[in-house]
Amino acid sequence: MNVKEEINMNILIIDAANKDICFTIINNNNVYNVRYQNSKTNYEKLVLLLKNFLNLKNLEFKDISKIYVNKGPGSFGGIRNSLSLVKAIHLVNKIDYYCYSFDDFHNEKGLKYQNIPNLCDKFRVKKNLINPIYLS
């Protein structure tokens, strides 16, 4: 199913692999973003940052239909914590997740977070499969 066809679905995108921790929610063609400094302190409270972001949009974890999480390459701490968070959300709420890497998208131009669900479909990124890519 194409993202444009998914009505009343809330898609969450998490990226903690890079210099900022980014959360994005896509809801009915609306895109909401927030960024936090990529730091050890923020890794330790990643779930709280996400919960606060969801609260600002009047959402709860149970309102999320799919999650996309950046598996790297990038920061070991950011990747490890974001993947752990997504697995926990999946276990509790049975929400499917997709672990993407910008490398998966074969030189696509103008990448934006809101394009990730369609790109994961296009490049057949498998759901519920984690294979992190850490930088050494």
C-alpha positions as CSV (number, residue, x, y, z in Angstrom):
1,M,0.0,0.0,0.0
2,N,1.4,3.4,-1.0
3,V,1.7,6.0,1.8
4,K,-0.6,8.3,-0.2
5,E,-3.3,5.6,0.0
6,E,-3.0,5.2,3.7
7,I,-5.7,7.4,5.2
8,N,-5.7,8.3,8.9
9,M,-2.4,6.5,9.5
10,N,0.3,7.9,11.6
11,I,3.8,6.9,10.4
12,L,6.7,7.6,12.7
13,I,10.3,8.0,11.4
14,I,13.2,7.9,13.9
15,D,16.8,8.8,13.0
16,A,19.4,8.9,15.8
17,A,22.3,7.7,13.6
18,N,23.4,11.2,12.6
19,K,24.4,14.5,14.2
20,D,20.8,15.1,15.4
21,I,18.1,12.9,16.7
22,C,15.2,13.4,14.4
23,F,11.6,12.3,14.9
24,T,9.0,12.7,12.1
25,I,5.3,12.0,12.0
26,I,3.4,11.7,8.8
27,N,-0.3,12.0,9.2
28,N,-2.7,12.6,6.3
29,N,-0.2,14.5,4.1
30,N,0.9,16.6,7.2
31,V,4.5,16.2,8.2
32,Y,5.7,17.1,11.7
33,N,9.4,17.1,12.7
34,V,11.5,17.7,15.7
35,R,15.3,17.6,16.3
36,Y,17.4,17.1,19.4
37,Q,21.1,17.3,19.9
38,N,22.7,13.9,19.4
39,S,24.3,13.4,22.9
40,K,24.7,10.7,25.5
41,T,22.1,12.5,27.7
42,N,19.5,12.5,25.0
43,Y,20.2,8.8,24.2
44,E,19.4,8.0,27.8
45,K,16.1,9.7,27.6
46,L,15.2,8.8,24.0
47,V,11.9,7.3,24.9
48,L,11.0,10.4,26.9
49,L,11.8,12.7,24.0
50,L,9.7,10.6,21.7
51,K,6.8,10.5,24.1
52,N,6.9,14.3,24.5
53,F,6.9,14.7,20.7
54,L,3.9,12.4,20.4
55,N,2.1,14.2,23.2
56,L,2.6,17.5,21.4
57,K,0.7,16.0,18.4
58,N,-2.0,14.4,20.7
59,L,-0.7,10.9,19.8
60,E,0.2,7.8,21.8
61,F,2.3,4.8,20.8
62,K,-0.9,2.9,20.0
63,D,-1.8,5.5,17.4
64,I,1.3,4.8,15.3
65,S,0.7,2.4,12.4
66,K,4.3,2.0,11.1
67,I,7.7,2.9,12.3
68,Y,10.8,3.6,10.1
69,V,14.1,3.7,11.9
70,N,17.6,4.6,10.5
71,K,19.9,1.6,11.0
72,G,23.0,3.5,10.0
73,P,25.8,3.9,9.2
74,G,26.3,6.3,12.0
75,S,26.6,6.7,15.7
76,F,26.8,3.4,17.6
77,G,24.9,4.8,20.7
78,G,22.2,6.5,18.6
79,I,21.6,3.4,16.4
80,R,21.6,1.0,19.4
81,N,19.2,3.1,21.4
82,S,16.8,3.8,18.6
83,L,16.7,0.2,17.5
84,S,16.1,-0.9,21.1
85,L,13.3,1.6,21.4
86,V,11.6,0.5,18.2
87,K,11.8,-3.2,19.2
88,A,10.2,-2.4,22.6
89,I,7.4,-0.4,20.9
90,H,6.9,-3.3,18.5
91,L,6.7,-5.9,21.3
92,V,4.2,-3.9,23.3
93,N,2.0,-2.5,20.5
94,K,2.6,-4.9,17.6
95,I,3.6,-2.1,15.3
96,D,5.5,-3.1,12.2
97,Y,8.9,-1.4,11.7
98,Y,11.3,-0.9,8.8
99,C,15.0,-0.4,9.3
100,Y,16.3,1.7,6.5
101,S,19.7,3.1,5.5
102,F,20.1,6.1,3.2
103,D,22.5,3.8,1.4
104,D,19.4,1.5,0.6
105,F,18.0,4.2,-1.7
106,H,20.7,4.0,-4.4
107,N,21.6,7.6,-5.0
108,E,18.0,9.0,-4.9
109,K,18.2,12.8,-5.1
110,G,16.6,15.2,-2.6
111,L,16.0,12.7,0.2
112,K,13.5,13.9,2.8
113,Y,12.2,12.0,5.8
114,Q,8.6,12.2,4.4
115,N,9.9,10.2,1.4
116,I,11.2,7.3,3.4
117,P,8.1,5.2,3.5
118,N,7.7,5.3,-0.3
119,L,11.4,4.7,-0.8
120,C,11.2,1.6,1.5
121,D,8.4,0.3,-0.6
122,K,10.2,1.1,-3.9
123,F,13.5,-0.6,-2.8
124,R,11.7,-3.4,-0.9
125,V,13.0,-2.8,2.5
126,K,11.8,-5.7,4.6
127,K,9.7,-5.2,7.7
128,N,10.7,-6.3,11.2
129,L,14.3,-7.0,10.2
130,I,17.2,-5.3,12.0
131,N,20.7,-5.3,10.6
132,P,22.5,-2.3,12.0
133,I,25.4,-0.6,10.2
134,Y,27.8,1.0,12.8
135,L,30.7,3.3,11.9
136,S,33.9,2.2,13.6
